[in-house]
């Protein structure tokens, strides 16, 4: 009997910035580092013979929870990547809900029938994953293998293998563990998306509403350039006329803004970040920071920088939570 542990990566930028990161290569958050430590403790006494991961950074970094303490080699396998989201890559979920609503719903609740331009379809991304999985079970017959991959592609292969008629298969917590057994003829599902090693304090899904049934939902933003009618709103929020601005939109109304300055070949400066008072305290500030990270990477920057001066306590807490050190956030993928 061959044992397979399928493990989702730890909390990454897209999970908290509320952006669609398929094969977009993103970093693990500071909270994700805590999840990795918890995963390491879970597997401390579990014998593992081999470790595989998709070649994206967030899975390779998460895999360190097992292959480093056990002194194993990490095998990078591109076929275990998340699905390619085509023209949707790095778009905010708020934009998808506002401007591509039907396909956005299909993506979450009927992935077998989802497709977008330049993206992979269900048969393609589940097919490549299962092809690699079959090679591994034959290579490691009778052994125990850990495979680090991504939420949607693993959800797809589980649907294909075990729940072909189930359209609303649950979503996995970051670092959740699914265990399969291979007997030489087929797969048996032993446990599904177990995240018992994750406490509420470091949970990702536990702090989000989008996956729950019911009327309560998360607030997801989208962003646009400043328009002439924004002047009064921006002045009220303390933004200057000369700032390079991105307006944060909640459905059809502006709720905040991000001011950035391009003064450095390597870094983009966050000059001002803010939400209107009634939208504060809902976790939306992380999405403004995510827009800054996205803009910086698209401009070829390796760092985000804060200007000298004082930010409000809430902004300081935001920057600390997401990894700024000495007023700088390193955006490089190592």
DOVO-335737 format. One record per residue (C-alpha): x, y, z. Coordinates in pm, whole numbers, plus 50000, padded with zeros to 5 digits. Layout:
N
+-------+-------+-------+
!    px !    py !    pz !
+-------+-------+-------+
!     X !     Y !     Z !
...
+-------+-------+-------+
//
This chain:
334
+-------+-------+-------+
!    px !    py !    pz !
+-------+-------+-------+
! 50000 ! 50000 ! 50000 !
! 50132 ! 50346 ! 49906 !
! 50032 ! 50640 ! 50126 !
! 49994 ! 50989 ! 49979 !
! 49957 ! 51311 ! 50176 !
! 49822 ! 51595 ! 49960 !
! 49891 ! 51925 ! 50137 !
! 49778 ! 52273 ! 50044 !
! 50032 ! 52556 ! 50070 !
! 50034 ! 52792 ! 50369 !
! 49864 ! 53131 ! 50364 !
! 50001 ! 53332 ! 50072 !
! 49953 ! 53687 ! 49945 !
! 49650 ! 53611 ! 49730 !
! 49462 ! 53459 ! 50023 !
! 49471 ! 53782 ! 50228 !
! 49496 ! 54040 ! 49950 !
! 49183 ! 53877 ! 49797 !
! 49334 ! 53840 ! 49451 !
! 49319 ! 53540 ! 49220 !
! 49663 ! 53381 ! 49216 !
! 49666 ! 53071 ! 49002 !
! 50015 ! 53038 ! 48857 !
! 50104 ! 53391 ! 48968 !
! 50409 ! 53341 ! 49192 !
! 50350 ! 53495 ! 49535 !
! 50503 ! 53497 ! 49880 !
! 50395 ! 53335 ! 50206 !
! 50257 ! 53580 ! 50465 !
! 50393 ! 53606 ! 50821 !
! 50080 ! 53422 ! 50937 !
! 50155 ! 53155 ! 50679 !
! 50496 ! 53105 ! 50843 !
! 50310 ! 53019 ! 51165 !
! 50098 ! 52768 ! 50975 !
! 50414 ! 52607 ! 50837 !
! 50550 ! 52570 ! 51191 !
! 50225 ! 52402 ! 51298 !
! 50240 ! 52168 ! 51000 !
! 50597 ! 52073 ! 51090 !
! 50482 ! 51973 ! 51439 !
! 50198 ! 51767 ! 51293 !
! 50438 ! 51561 ! 51082 !
! 50719 ! 51543 ! 51337 !
! 50666 ! 51173 ! 51408 !
! 50527 ! 51070 ! 51068 !
! 50760 ! 50869 ! 50846 !
! 50786 ! 51026 ! 50500 !
! 50995 ! 50874 ! 50222 !
! 50973 ! 51145 ! 49956 !
! 50847 ! 51502 ! 49918 !
! 50715 ! 51665 ! 49601 !
! 50582 ! 52017 ! 49539 !
! 50470 ! 52234 ! 49255 !
! 50752 ! 52461 ! 49143 !
! 50577 ! 52777 ! 49267 !
! 50730 ! 52949 ! 49568 !
! 50435 ! 52915 ! 49804 !
! 50433 ! 52535 ! 49782 !
! 50811 ! 52496 ! 49793 !
! 50831 ! 52716 ! 50104 !
! 50550 ! 52521 ! 50273 !
! 50720 ! 52190 ! 50189 !
! 51009 ! 52295 ! 50412 !
! 50789 ! 52188 ! 50703 !
! 50860 ! 51825 ! 50608 !
! 51163 ! 51786 ! 50385 !
! 51399 ! 52008 ! 50586 !
! 51358 ! 51849 ! 50934 !
! 51358 ! 51500 ! 50781 !
! 51667 ! 51564 ! 50568 !
! 51492 ! 51478 ! 50241 !
! 51526 ! 51618 ! 49890 !
! 51248 ! 51836 ! 49749 !
! 51130 ! 51722 ! 49406 !
! 50973 ! 52009 ! 49211 !
! 50696 ! 51903 ! 48975 !
! 50533 ! 52171 ! 48755 !
! 50232 ! 51946 ! 48689 !
! 50130 ! 52002 ! 49053 !
! 50088 ! 52376 ! 48992 !
! 49762 ! 52557 ! 49057 !
! 49539 ! 52590 ! 48754 !
! 49633 ! 52858 ! 48505 !
! 49370 ! 53131 ! 48542 !
! 49454 ! 53298 ! 48213 !
! 49332 ! 53658 ! 48185 !
! 49209 ! 53642 ! 48545 !
! 49557 ! 53608 ! 48697 !
! 49613 ! 53860 ! 48982 !
! 49273 ! 54023 ! 48943 !
! 49099 ! 54126 ! 49268 !
! 48803 ! 53907 ! 49364 !
! 48600 ! 54227 ! 49395 !
! 48658 ! 54298 ! 49025 !
! 48552 ! 53947 ! 48927 !
! 48233 ! 53974 ! 49135 !
! 48153 ! 54313 ! 48981 !
! 48239 ! 54259 ! 48614 !
! 48248 ! 53882 ! 48550 !
! 47986 ! 53765 ! 48798 !
! 47857 ! 53449 ! 48632 !
! 48198 ! 53302 ! 48555 !
! 48314 ! 53399 ! 48903 !
! 48029 ! 53198 ! 49056 !
! 48104 ! 52905 ! 48824 !
! 48469 ! 52915 ! 48932 !
! 48373 ! 52861 ! 49298 !
! 48070 ! 52636 ! 49268 !
! 48089 ! 52451 ! 48934 !
! 48459 ! 52433 ! 48835 !
! 48398 ! 52146 ! 48592 !
! 48227 ! 52398 ! 48364 !
! 48448 ! 52702 ! 48423 !
! 48674 ! 52854 ! 48160 !
! 48829 ! 53191 ! 48075 !
! 49047 ! 53311 ! 47793 !
! 49403 ! 53171 ! 47807 !
! 49320 ! 52960 ! 48114 !
! 49313 ! 52585 ! 48174 !
! 48991 ! 52388 ! 48180 !
! 48895 ! 52123 ! 48438 !
! 48998 ! 51824 ! 48222 !
! 49336 ! 51981 ! 48144 !
! 49451 ! 52078 ! 48494 !
! 49315 ! 51767 ! 48665 !
! 49462 ! 51552 ! 48386 !
! 49817 ! 51680 ! 48423 !
! 49800 ! 51647 ! 48803 !
! 49675 ! 51287 ! 48789 !
! 49935 ! 51199 ! 48528 !
! 50214 ! 51312 ! 48763 !
! 50045 ! 51143 ! 49060 !
! 50036 ! 50806 ! 48883 !
! 50406 ! 50830 ! 48799 !
! 50483 ! 50897 ! 49165 !
! 50280 ! 50609 ! 49309 !
! 50456 ! 50367 ! 49074 !
! 50797 ! 50516 ! 49154 !
! 50736 ! 50498 ! 49530 !
! 50532 ! 50180 ! 49558 !
! 50485 ! 50079 ! 49922 !
! 50623 ! 50410 ! 50051 !
! 50478 ! 50729 ! 50201 !
! 50490 ! 51047 ! 49993 !
! 50398 ! 51409 ! 50076 !
! 50282 ! 51626 ! 49784 !
! 50241 ! 52003 ! 49822 !
! 50002 ! 52169 ! 49584 !
! 49717 ! 52422 ! 49561 !
! 49354 ! 52455 ! 49664 !
! 49167 ! 52458 ! 49334 !
! 49370 ! 52198 ! 49146 !
! 49351 ! 51953 ! 49438 !
! 48979 ! 52022 ! 49476 !
! 48949 ! 51934 ! 49109 !
! 49131 ! 51603 ! 49127 !
! 48933 ! 51502 ! 49437 !
! 48611 ! 51578 ! 49254 !
! 48729 ! 51379 ! 48954 !
! 48840 ! 51080 ! 49161 !
! 48578 ! 51061 ! 49435 !
! 48295 ! 51313 ! 49389 !
! 48220 ! 51340 ! 49015 !
! 47861 ! 51454 ! 49076 !
! 47948 ! 51699 ! 49358 !
! 47971 ! 52060 ! 49241 !
! 48017 ! 52226 ! 49581 !
! 48301 ! 52024 ! 49731 !
! 48432 ! 52218 ! 50032 !
! 48734 ! 52446 ! 50018 !
! 49053 ! 52358 ! 50206 !
! 49217 ! 52556 ! 50483 !
! 49577 ! 52658 ! 50415 !
! 49808 ! 52362 ! 50497 !
! 49506 ! 52127 ! 50515 !
! 49598 ! 51760 ! 50470 !
! 49420 ! 51503 ! 50254 !
! 49538 ! 51141 ! 50268 !
! 49501 ! 50890 ! 49984 !
! 49591 ! 50521 ! 49969 !
! 49702 ! 50354 ! 49648 !
! 49669 ! 49972 ! 49624 !
! 49814 ! 49933 ! 49276 !
! 49473 ! 49957 ! 49110 !
! 49310 ! 50273 ! 49241 !
! 49290 ! 50537 ! 49511 !
! 49104 ! 50531 ! 49842 !
! 49028 ! 50851 ! 50032 !
! 49130 ! 50816 ! 50398 !
! 49089 ! 51177 ! 50517 !
! 48981 ! 51499 ! 50348 !
! 49112 ! 51852 ! 50410 !
! 49206 ! 51793 ! 50773 !
! 49344 ! 52108 ! 50939 !
! 49333 ! 52000 ! 51303 !
! 49687 ! 52136 ! 51349 !
! 49567 ! 52492 ! 51273 !
! 49433 ! 52694 ! 51564 !
! 49174 ! 52969 ! 51520 !
! 49443 ! 53232 ! 51583 !
! 49635 ! 53131 ! 51270 !
! 49346 ! 53007 ! 51056 !
! 49284 ! 53170 ! 50719 !
! 48938 ! 53036 ! 50634 !
! 48825 ! 53080 ! 50992 !
! 48852 ! 53457 ! 50951 !
! 48678 ! 53468 ! 50612 !
! 48314 ! 53437 ! 50507 !
! 48324 ! 53386 ! 50130 !
! 48315 ! 53006 ! 50150 !
! 48029 ! 52984 ! 50402 !
! 47666 ! 52938 ! 50310 !
! 47429 ! 53219 ! 50407 !
! 47384 ! 53589 ! 50350 !
! 47698 ! 53717 ! 50523 !
! 47986 ! 53764 ! 50281 !
! 48331 ! 53917 ! 50280 !
! 48381 ! 54262 ! 50135 !
! 48604 ! 54235 ! 49830 !
! 48741 ! 54548 ! 49666 !
! 48837 ! 54636 ! 49312 !
! 49048 ! 54930 ! 49199 !
! 49040 ! 55198 ! 48931 !
! 49228 ! 55513 ! 48839 !
! 49117 ! 55849 ! 48975 !
! 48834 ! 56022 ! 48791 !
! 48730 ! 56388 ! 48793 !
! 48430 ! 56320 ! 49018 !
! 48662 ! 56181 ! 49289 !
! 48811 ! 56520 ! 49381 !
! 48576 ! 56599 ! 49671 !
! 48600 ! 56248 ! 49809 !
! 48980 ! 56249 ! 49795 !
! 49011 ! 56593 ! 49951 !
! 48789 ! 56480 ! 50236 !
! 49017 ! 56180 ! 50291 !
! 49334 ! 56390 ! 50286 !
! 49480 ! 56285 ! 49951 !
! 49666 ! 56542 ! 49746 !
! 49591 ! 56634 ! 49384 !
! 49933 ! 56527 ! 49256 !
! 49940 ! 56178 ! 49401 !
! 49945 ! 55873 ! 49172 !
! 49621 ! 55723 ! 49300 !
! 49424 ! 55403 ! 49285 !
! 49066 ! 55432 ! 49405 !
! 48936 ! 55142 ! 49615 !
! 48582 ! 55050 ! 49512 !
! 48328 ! 54842 ! 49704 !
! 48082 ! 54740 ! 49436 !
! 47993 ! 55079 ! 49278 !
! 48114 ! 55327 ! 49541 !
! 48459 ! 55457 ! 49640 !
! 48560 ! 55358 ! 49993 !
! 48931 ! 55436 ! 50001 !
! 49243 ! 55514 ! 49806 !
! 49607 ! 55423 ! 49770 !
! 49868 ! 55686 ! 49684 !
! 50199 ! 55564 ! 49545 !
! 50518 ! 55736 ! 49435 !
! 50767 ! 55603 ! 49182 !
! 51091 ! 55768 ! 49296 !
! 51328 ! 55474 ! 49303 !
! 51447 ! 55222 ! 49043 !
! 51399 ! 54932 ! 49287 !
! 51115 ! 55043 ! 49515 !
! 50765 ! 55185 ! 49495 !
! 50669 ! 55410 ! 49786 !
! 50332 ! 55387 ! 49961 !
! 50269 ! 55755 ! 50030 !
! 49917 ! 55727 ! 50171 !
! 49671 ! 55445 ! 50231 !
! 49325 ! 55493 ! 50373 !
! 48960 ! 55388 ! 50398 !
! 48651 ! 55587 ! 50481 !
! 48562 ! 55560 ! 50848 !
! 48259 ! 55332 ! 50813 !
! 48462 ! 55068 ! 50626 !
! 48747 ! 55045 ! 50873 !
! 48795 ! 54743 ! 51094 !
! 48669 ! 54496 ! 50831 !
! 49007 ! 54375 ! 50707 !
! 48988 ! 54576 ! 50384 !
! 49320 ! 54753 ! 50434 !
! 49507 ! 54437 ! 50337 !
! 49346 ! 54458 ! 49994 !
! 49480 ! 54812 ! 49944 !
! 49824 ! 54685 ! 50035 !
! 49775 ! 54400 ! 49788 !
! 49706 ! 54654 ! 49513 !
! 50033 ! 54827 ! 49597 !
! 50221 ! 54496 ! 49584 !
! 50063 ! 54412 ! 49248 !
! 50144 ! 54753 ! 49102 !
! 50504 ! 54736 ! 49224 !
! 50566 ! 54394 ! 49069 !
! 50413 ! 54498 ! 48738 !
! 50652 ! 54794 ! 48734 !
! 50949 ! 54564 ! 48794 !
! 51008 ! 54679 ! 49152 !
! 51164 ! 54450 ! 49412 !
! 51048 ! 54639 ! 49723 !
! 50765 ! 54846 ! 49868 !
! 50880 ! 55134 ! 50083 !
! 50716 ! 55363 ! 50337 !
! 50808 ! 55733 ! 50342 !
! 50962 ! 55891 ! 50647 !
! 50695 ! 56020 ! 50881 !
! 50410 ! 55893 ! 51088 !
! 50128 ! 55662 ! 50984 !
! 49823 ! 55608 ! 51203 !
! 49834 ! 55312 ! 51446 !
! 49605 ! 55104 ! 51220 !
! 49837 ! 55152 ! 50921 !
! 50141 ! 55068 ! 51131 !
! 49971 ! 54747 ! 51246 !
! 49886 ! 54661 ! 50884 !
! 50244 ! 54704 ! 50767 !
! 50378 ! 54499 ! 51057 !
! 50130 ! 54218 ! 51000 !
! 50232 ! 54173 ! 50639 !
! 50607 ! 54177 ! 50682 !
! 50743 ! 54531 ! 50652 !
! 51080 ! 54555 ! 50823 !
! 51245 ! 54891 ! 50876 !
! 50983 ! 55054 ! 50653 !
! 51045 ! 54815 ! 50361 !
! 50866 ! 54508 ! 50224 !
! 51077 ! 54270 ! 50015 !
! 50874 ! 54152 ! 49714 !
! 51131 ! 53915 ! 49566 !
! 51049 ! 53547 ! 49517 !
! 51355 ! 53351 ! 49619 !
+-------+-------+-------+
//
